Amino acid sequence: MELYLNATSPYARLVRIVLLEKGLMDAVTLKWCDPWADDVDLLKANPAGRIPVLVTEEGTTLSESMLIAVYLDSVSPNPPMLLAANLGSVLHLAGLGQNLMDAAFTTVIARKHYGNEIDDSELVQRRSRAIQRLLKQLNSEFGEEPQASTINLGDIAIAVALDYLAFRLPEMNWQEEYPQLLAWHSGVTARASFEQTAFA
Ligand SMILES: N[C@@H](CCC(=O)N[C@@H](CS)C(=O)NCC(=O)O)C(=O)O
């Protein structure tokens, strides 16, 4: 398999963590690229020009991080990222994580293209309010949770999104405002799969 990625994409990091957790890293060649530079090979693999993209052993190209994660979950048996027994709650968390990632990413890209003045725009203001509501809800959902020894797709999406916030929007300082969430996040990100894929 091949994976098109870069080092700062939260979406690509989610897929790399799934690959590591599923023991599939040796089965994939990493194709580092710049999705903003219209990389020719990337555009062939994904006409949308976005990473991550997975090319399967059969040569099928898969885009969208969550869909790639679902595919990888079926390629290797251990450990499952999505279990029928708690599918609803895992997808609930995965959705919150993806929404948090999207809200943060939209803000970062708006700033990249239009400068920090864009923070006053209605779009960025809406995303900022969304981030605050998501953080509050996640803090209350994880407040009482004991730390699980296993990890699922929902945990990965949320922990990556929180890391991305700390990496790109540190002024939000969610760690100080939400200590319960920080405790949960610290447990998850101590895993080797997170340490080996840290944003740089
Ligand atoms: N919903 C997509 C988002 C992918 C995405 O936005 N990737 C960014 C990098 S973090 C990208 O490649 N952007 C290039 C562009 O939009 O042209 C996913 O989950 O994979």
The ligand as a Gaussian input file, in Angstrom:
#p B3LYP/6-31G(d) Opt

LIG

0 1
 N      -12.061000      15.494000       5.144000
 C      -10.719000      15.237000       4.685000
 C       -9.857000      16.486000       4.883000
 C       -8.495000      16.362000       4.188000
 C       -7.768000      17.712000       4.120000
 O       -8.388000      18.781000       4.191000
 N       -6.442000      17.646000       3.958000
 C       -5.662000      18.862000       3.832000
 C       -4.345000      18.757000       4.577000
 S       -4.589000      18.778000       6.319000
 C       -5.281000      19.084000       2.376000
 O       -4.779000      18.183000       1.753000
 N       -5.533000      20.289000       1.857000
 C       -5.156000      20.666000       0.519000
 C       -6.265000      21.382000      -0.211000
 O       -7.360000      21.569000       0.369000
 O       -6.058000      21.732000      -1.374000
 C      -10.153000      14.008000       5.419000
 O      -10.694000      13.672000       6.481000
 O       -9.233000      13.360000       4.914000

